[in-house]
Amino acid sequence: MLGLMRGSYRDVSMKLTIASSWKNAFNRRWSCDLSELYAGVNVQPHQIDATLIGIYGLEQGLGVVIDYDVNDIFNQVVATSLIGTRK
């Protein structure tokens, strides 16, 4: 997918980030394991990932650290999910 984006948007400046980059940054910041957090919420893990990738991208792009509460982010993802909950 990253290759397609890069090939399609040659004129647009972009920084490609692999999953381990944002996940390692998250784990260092919060000293927790994402797989444990996934188990505690009732949505698909990729929904949580998409939100956390967005936060990481904003932080990297703006050069700031965004102050947020992990539980609040997870609760917002659950509350706004249009995908059925995990069984």
Summary of the structure (lengths in Angstrom):
residues: 87
radius of gyration: 14.4
end to end distance: 28.2
largest distance: 43.1
contacts: 174
relative contact order: 0.14
helix: 62%
strand: 0%
